[in-house]
Structure formats: C-alpha cells, structure tokens
Amino acid sequence: MPNDYKADWGVVVEEAKHMNGLLGEVMKAYGGLHKAVMVDGALDKKTKELIALGIGIGRMCEGCVMSHTRGALKAGATKEQIAEAVAVAVMMSGGPGTVYGAKAIAAAEQFGQS
C-alpha cells in the first residue's frame, strides 16, 4: 500500500513546530533563507521548486520530496513537469533516485487532489 503523503506531511509539520520551539532563532533564520531564495527572479518559483525537488530526491530526503512536491504544485507545476524533474534526478542519482522519485510522483498525485 502506498504511503499516505498527506498524513506524512502532517507529521513533518508537527515535528518542525516542535523543533521550532527548541531552535526558534535557527529556524527563523532558515525560514528567512528559504523565503529569500524562493522568490521569482531570473528563475521563477516553480523552477526553483523543481530544482529543489530533484536535489531532495538525490539526497534521499523524504521530507524534502514532500515539501518541494507541494511547493512545485502550488507554484503551478503540472504532474508531467514533476515527472520530468524526477527523470533528471534519476539520471543524476541512479537507483536511489528511482525510489525517491516514485515517492515524489505518488506525493504529487496525492497533493494534487483537493
């Protein structure tokens, strides 16, 4: 049975809230970095989210995959664009990319539902 990425995302959010309580200044600084990087510039936010998704797949970071799949969808990426980003990540990371890439596609299908 596939993961329930909507439920898994809820866990990630709750864990981040807990960590924020312990490391408030660090998390505030990281949040500021994230916000500063993800604004439209020479690259639009959607492209940046797709790049971050590919890196998350390559780094085998399930939370990153969920976060940047959601971010890419919210920025207007289609499931087909996410699938192509997954293909690039697989090319660059080999076998592990196929495992985490499949997670990204499943997450996109789940997060893409209202």
C-alpha positions in Angstrom: 0.0 0.0 0.0 1.4 3.4 -0.9 2.3 6.0 1.7 -0.3 8.5 2.8 1.7 11.6 2.0 -0.9 14.0 3.2 -0.8 12.3 6.7 3.0 12.0 6.5 3.2 15.8 5.7 1.2 16.5 8.8 3.8 14.6 10.9 6.6 16.6 9.2 4.8 19.9 10.1 4.2 18.9 13.7 7.9 17.8 14.1 9.0 21.1 12.6 6.8 23.0 15.0 8.4 21.1 17.9 11.9 21.8 16.6 11.0 25.4 16.1 10.1 25.6 19.8 13.6 24.4 20.7 15.6 26.2 18.0 13.5 29.3 17.3 16.3 31.6 16.1 17.9 28.9 13.9 14.5 28.0 12.3 13.7 31.7 11.9 17.0 32.2 10.0 16.4 29.1 7.9 12.9 30.3 7.1 14.3 33.6 6.0 16.8 32.0 3.7 14.1 29.8 2.2 11.8 32.8 1.7 14.6 34.9 0.1 15.7 32.1 -2.3 12.2 31.1 -3.4 11.1 34.5 -4.8 10.7 34.9 -8.5 13.9 36.2 -10.1 15.9 35.0 -13.1 14.3 31.7 -12.2 10.7 31.6 -11.3 9.5 29.9 -8.1 8.2 26.9 -9.9 11.6 26.2 -11.5 13.3 26.6 -8.1 10.9 24.2 -6.5 11.5 21.6 -9.3 15.3 22.1 -8.8 14.9 21.6 -5.0 12.7 18.5 -5.6 15.5 17.0 -7.8 18.0 17.7 -5.1 15.7 16.3 -2.4 15.4 13.1 -4.4 19.1 12.9 -4.9 19.7 13.4 -1.2 17.1 10.8 -0.4 15.2 13.2 1.9 11.6 12.2 2.1 10.5 15.4 3.9 12.3 17.4 1.2 10.5 15.4 -1.5 7.1 16.1 0.1 7.9 19.8 0.8 9.1 20.6 -2.7 6.5 18.5 -4.5 3.9 20.5 -2.6 5.7 23.7 -3.4 6.1 22.9 -7.1 2.3 22.1 -7.3 1.4 25.3 -5.5 3.7 27.3 -7.9 1.9 25.9 -10.8 3.9 22.8 -11.8 2.0 20.0 -13.5 2.4 16.3 -12.7 4.2 16.0 -16.0 6.7 18.7 -15.1 7.3 16.9 -11.8 7.7 13.6 -13.6 10.4 15.2 -15.8 12.2 16.7 -12.8 12.1 13.2 -11.3 13.6 11.8 -14.6 16.5 14.3 -14.3 17.0 13.3 -10.6 17.1 9.6 -11.6 19.6 10.3 -14.3 21.8 12.1 -11.8 21.4 9.8 -8.8 20.8 6.3 -10.2 18.9 3.6 -8.3 18.1 5.7 -5.2 16.5 8.3 -7.5 14.0 5.7 -8.7 12.9 5.0 -5.1 12.6 8.7 -4.1 11.4 9.7 -7.5 8.5 7.3 -7.1 7.7 8.9 -3.8 7.6 12.3 -5.5 5.2 11.1 -8.1 2.9 9.5 -5.6 3.0 12.6 -3.4 2.2 14.8 -6.4 -0.8 12.6 -7.2 -2.0 12.8 -3.6 -1.2 16.5 -3.0 -2.7 17.4 -6.4 -6.1 16.2 -5.2 -8.3 18.7 -3.4 
